[in-house]
């Protein structure tokens, strides 16, 4: 289901994101910042959120990728 749960949710639609868009986990508030990447999942700095694999999840609480909230575009 690609329909966002509520306004601001990523919901799987990468067309709204830029390479620099930061997103926040709606469960634990972890922020995925492409400039930093993700050391837990071994995603190097410069990896855009849209480039993360579909099975990627929050490195803190394991929330699904589609449940992240868009912070900026």
Buried (B, 14 or more C-beta within 10 A) or exposed (E): EEEBEEEBBBBBBEEEBEEEBBBBBBBEEBEBBBEBBBEEBEBEEEBBBBEBEEEBBBBEEEBBBBBBBBEEE
